[in-house]
Amino acid sequence: RNSPVFYMMFSLFLKMGLGVDSLKFINLIIILPIIFYFNKCVDIKYNNISSSVKFYVLSIFLLSPTVRTLLIWPYPLLWALSFFIVATYFYLNFEETSDSSKKTKFAYCNIFFLALAAYFTPNFAIFSFYFFYKYYLTFGNSRKTLNMILLNIFLALPAIYFLVLKDFYFLNSD
């Protein structure tokens, strides 16, 4: 269920001489972009919501047993969720703006951060179909759409290599 990217990243920290306790602290830092971009997403999507409602929703999320456990014991889901929330932030900006050049920039940023999320936990890759569909509705059969397809293929090349050439487990199972 998880790609090796997370474990490769954390092994680099171990090779630099950091201990497991330091890795837990680094893992704890990932909550900061989640809080920041979650608030930004709520501000874009629901601009009339009070700060107390945002605080309660975020508190429920942060106090959930899953998130608390993932903060203490490093696991790729929390990192992937962080990148996914950043990707969602760029998509919401894409939806809100009417400037074509900004839409393109937000679309590329969304694709990049969604790819990062999918590299940490492949479950997030399914959202690329939804976002691409929305981009296709906006840009149609244009050069921008072709560039987005090429960017997705380029970002997917390491995953394709991992799945096909390295005999990933679900391709070999009965």
C-alpha positions, 0 to 999 in steps of 0.5 A: 500500500505504500511506496518506498519513497517515505522510507527512503527519505527517512533512511537518509536522515538516519544516514546523516546520524539522526536518531529515531527520536529526531525522526519523530520530531521531524514527523511532528513538524509535518502538522504545521503545513497541514494546519496552515493549508487547511485554514487557507482551503477553508478560507477560499471555499467557505469565506464566511465561516467563523474562526471558532468553527474552523478551530473546532473542525481542525481540533477534531481532526488533530485530536483524532486517534489516527492523526495522533498516532501518525504524529508519534509513529512515522508513517507515510499517510500523514505526509501524503495528506499534507501534500494532498491538502497543498494540492487541494489549496492550489486546485481551489485557487484554480477554481476561484481565479478567472485569469488564464495564466494563473489558472495554468500556474495553479493547475501545474502546482496542483499536479506537482503536489498531488504527485508528491502525495501519490508518491508517499501513498499511492491511494491519492493518485486516483484524484489525478483523474478528477483534477484532470477532468476539471482541467480538461473542462476548462482548457479543452483540447489545447496545448495546455491540456497536452502539457498537463498530460505530458507533465503527469506522464513525466511525474509518473515515470518512476512509479511506472518503473517501480510497478512494472520493472520491479515486480511490484506485489500486486502485479505478481499476486494470484 
